[in-house]
């Protein structure tokens, strides 16, 4: 199973072919336009299911499944967390819970980025306590930006997830430390001298034990299309 998240920096309809060359089974795309605007070439690989969330039809959160994978929104979804969405993924008899994430809510005075993830994991505590759980997307955060007096900073989110047996696939596979990542996923304003790691795929231990690869897109190629590079995780 291959999971990919890529913040496409809008206009996904023009860029879908680039990421679909990597044959995702599940694709999470922050800054994706509404499905009504997604007019693809007939040669573009067609999604089995498409979900979309947001208030701006030019810039929301898209989730796509391919092949025999099926996705549906859980009834427990709280619209308060518009772009942090619990999803049921099914593939034959196999199923798991996936949280598609774009941590971006400028209307929340308590904080629009990692604070959104913090609130969501508190709200969805019981779901996160189960096995076969994935959180994937653009968290818009890194330990280097921790606000020490802020309860829900990045480091706190990571620690809470770890107490539930949920770990960052990139950090596990590449033996990296939070805040000291060797592979950025964002080049702010597409500037190579402003690199940050802010896109993640967290896996419950039962899935993390089956990681086959974790790849980060090559900046020289991807930054001509977006300020983010894709994060690609393959699980047996």
C-alpha positions as CSV (number, residue, x, y, z in Angstrom):
1,X,0.0,0.0,0.0
2,X,1.3,3.4,-1.0
3,X,0.3,6.6,0.8
4,X,1.3,10.0,-0.6
5,X,0.6,13.5,0.7
6,X,1.5,16.5,-1.4
7,X,0.5,20.1,-0.9
8,X,0.1,21.0,-4.6
9,X,0.1,24.8,-4.1
10,X,-3.3,25.0,-5.9
11,X,-4.3,24.1,-9.5
12,X,-4.1,20.3,-8.8
13,X,-6.0,19.7,-12.1
14,X,-2.9,20.8,-14.0
15,X,-0.4,18.8,-11.8
16,X,-2.2,15.6,-10.9
17,X,-0.3,13.6,-13.6
18,X,3.0,14.4,-11.9
19,X,2.1,12.8,-8.6
20,X,0.0,10.0,-10.1
21,X,3.2,8.7,-11.8
22,X,4.1,7.4,-8.4
23,X,1.0,5.2,-8.2
24,X,-0.5,6.1,-4.9
25,X,-3.3,4.0,-3.4
26,X,-4.3,6.8,-1.1
27,X,-3.4,10.4,-2.0
28,X,-3.9,13.4,0.3
29,X,-3.7,16.8,-1.4
30,X,-3.8,20.1,0.6
31,X,-4.6,23.2,-1.4
32,X,-6.6,21.2,-3.9
33,X,-9.5,22.8,-5.7
34,X,-13.1,21.5,-5.4
35,X,-13.9,18.3,-7.4
36,X,-16.2,20.4,-9.7
37,X,-13.1,22.2,-10.9
38,X,-11.0,19.1,-11.4
39,X,-11.1,18.6,-15.1
40,X,-8.5,16.0,-15.9
41,X,-7.1,14.7,-19.2
42,X,-8.7,11.4,-20.3
43,X,-5.2,9.9,-19.9
44,X,-5.0,10.8,-16.2
45,X,-5.5,7.9,-13.8
46,X,-9.0,8.1,-12.5
47,X,-9.7,8.0,-8.7
48,X,-12.0,5.3,-7.3
49,X,-13.3,7.7,-4.6
50,X,-12.8,11.5,-4.1
51,X,-13.5,13.4,-0.9
52,X,-13.0,17.2,-0.5
53,X,-13.3,19.6,2.5
54,X,-12.9,23.3,2.7
55,X,-14.6,26.7,2.5
56,X,-12.7,28.0,-0.6
57,X,-13.5,26.0,-3.7
58,X,-10.0,26.9,-5.1
59,X,-8.1,25.8,-2.1
60,X,-9.3,22.9,0.1
61,X,-8.3,19.4,1.2
62,X,-8.6,16.6,-1.4
63,X,-8.5,12.9,-0.6
64,X,-8.3,10.4,-3.5
65,X,-8.3,6.6,-3.5
66,X,-7.3,4.4,-6.4
67,X,-7.7,0.8,-7.5
68,X,-9.7,-1.3,-5.0
69,X,-9.2,1.1,-2.1
70,X,-12.3,2.9,-0.9
71,X,-12.6,6.0,1.3
72,X,-15.5,7.4,3.2
73,X,-15.9,10.1,5.9
74,X,-16.5,8.8,9.4
75,X,-19.8,9.9,10.9
76,X,-17.8,11.2,13.9
77,X,-16.3,14.0,11.8
78,X,-16.6,17.3,13.6
79,X,-17.0,20.2,11.1
80,X,-15.2,22.4,13.6
81,X,-12.1,20.7,12.3
82,X,-13.0,21.2,8.6
83,X,-9.7,20.1,7.2
84,X,-8.7,17.5,9.7
85,X,-10.9,14.6,8.7
86,X,-11.3,11.1,10.0
87,X,-11.8,8.7,7.1
88,X,-12.4,5.0,6.9
89,X,-10.2,3.2,4.3
90,X,-11.2,-0.2,3.0
91,X,-9.4,-2.6,0.8
92,X,-11.2,-6.0,0.7
93,X,-11.3,-7.2,4.3
94,X,-8.6,-4.8,5.3
95,X,-9.6,-1.5,6.8
96,X,-8.1,1.3,8.9
97,X,-8.7,4.9,10.0
98,X,-6.9,7.7,8.3
99,X,-6.9,11.3,9.4
100,X,-6.3,13.5,6.4
101,X,-4.8,16.8,7.6
102,X,-4.3,20.3,6.4
103,X,-3.7,22.3,9.5
104,X,-4.9,25.6,8.4
105,X,-7.7,27.5,10.1
106,X,-7.1,31.3,10.0
107,X,-10.5,31.9,11.8
108,X,-9.4,30.2,15.0
109,X,-8.0,32.8,17.5
110,X,-6.4,30.1,19.5
111,X,-4.1,29.2,16.7
112,X,-4.5,28.2,13.0
113,X,-1.8,25.5,12.5
114,X,-0.5,22.9,14.9
115,X,-3.1,24.0,17.5
116,X,-5.7,22.6,15.1
117,X,-4.1,19.2,15.2
118,X,-3.8,19.4,19.0
119,X,-7.5,20.1,19.4
120,X,-8.4,17.4,16.9
121,X,-6.4,14.6,18.7
122,X,-8.1,15.6,22.0
123,X,-11.5,15.4,20.4
124,X,-10.8,12.1,18.6
125,X,-9.0,10.5,21.5
126,X,-11.0,7.3,21.4
127,X,-10.4,6.7,17.7
128,X,-6.7,7.4,18.1
129,X,-6.5,4.9,20.9
130,X,-7.3,2.0,18.4
131,X,-4.9,0.1,16.1
132,X,-4.5,0.7,12.4
133,X,-4.5,4.5,12.5
134,X,-2.8,6.9,10.2
135,X,-2.5,10.7,10.3
136,X,-1.1,12.2,7.1
137,X,-0.9,15.6,5.5
138,X,0.4,19.1,5.9
139,X,0.7,19.9,9.6
140,X,2.2,23.3,9.0
141,X,4.5,22.7,12.0
142,X,7.9,21.7,13.3
143,X,9.5,21.5,16.7
144,X,11.7,24.4,15.9
145,X,8.6,26.7,16.1
146,X,7.4,25.4,19.5
147,X,6.0,28.1,21.8
148,X,7.0,26.9,25.2
149,X,4.0,28.2,27.0
150,X,1.6,26.8,24.4
151,X,0.1,23.5,25.5
152,X,-0.6,22.3,22.0
153,X,2.8,22.8,20.3
154,X,4.4,20.4,17.8
155,X,6.5,18.5,20.4
156,X,3.5,18.0,22.6
157,X,1.4,16.6,19.7
158,X,4.2,14.2,18.8
159,X,4.5,13.1,22.5
160,X,0.8,12.5,22.9
161,X,0.7,10.5,19.7
162,X,3.6,8.4,20.8
163,X,1.9,7.6,24.1
164,X,-0.9,6.1,21.9
165,X,1.7,4.1,20.0
166,X,1.6,6.3,16.9
167,X,4.9,7.4,15.3
168,X,6.2,9.6,12.5
169,X,7.0,7.2,9.6
170,X,9.8,9.5,8.3
171,X,11.5,9.8,11.6
172,X,11.4,6.1,12.2
173,X,12.5,5.0,8.8
174,X,15.3,7.6,8.4
175,X,16.3,7.6,12.1
176,X,15.7,11.4,12.4
177,X,15.1,13.6,15.4
178,X,12.1,16.0,15.4
179,X,13.3,19.5,14.5
180,X,16.6,18.3,12.9
181,X,15.3,16.7,9.8
182,X,17.7,16.2,6.9
183,X,14.9,16.2,4.3
184,X,12.7,19.3,4.0
185,X,9.2,19.1,2.7
186,X,8.6,22.9,2.3
187,X,10.7,25.5,0.6
188,X,9.0,28.7,1.6
189,X,8.1,30.8,-1.4
190,X,10.0,28.1,-3.4
191,X,13.3,29.5,-2.0
192,X,15.9,26.8,-1.6
193,X,17.4,28.7,1.4
194,X,14.1,28.5,3.3
195,X,13.7,24.7,3.9
196,X,11.4,23.2,6.5
197,X,10.0,19.8,7.3
198,X,6.2,20.3,7.9
199,X,4.5,17.3,6.2
200,X,4.1,14.1,8.0
201,X,2.7,10.6,8.0
202,X,2.1,9.2,11.5
203,X,1.4,5.4,11.8
204,X,0.2,3.3,14.6
205,X,2.8,0.7,15.6
206,X,1.1,-2.2,13.9
207,X,1.4,-0.3,10.6
208,X,4.8,1.3,11.3
209,X,6.3,-2.2,11.8
210,X,5.4,-2.9,8.1
211,X,7.1,0.2,6.6
212,X,9.0,-0.7,3.4
213,X,10.1,2.8,2.4
214,X,9.6,6.5,3.1
215,X,10.5,8.9,0.3
216,X,10.8,12.7,0.1
217,X,10.5,14.3,-3.3
218,X,13.5,15.8,-5.0
219,X,13.4,19.6,-4.5
220,X,15.0,20.5,-7.8
221,X,12.1,18.8,-9.6
222,X,9.1,19.5,-7.4
223,X,9.7,23.1,-6.5
224,X,9.0,24.1,-10.1
225,X,5.4,22.9,-9.4
226,X,4.8,23.7,-5.7
227,X,6.5,25.1,-2.6
228,X,6.1,21.6,-1.1
229,X,7.6,18.2,-2.1
230,X,5.6,15.0,-1.7
231,X,6.0,12.6,1.2
232,X,5.5,9.0,0.0
233,X,5.2,6.0,2.4
234,X,5.0,2.4,1.3
235,X,3.6,-0.2,3.8
236,X,3.6,-4.0,3.3
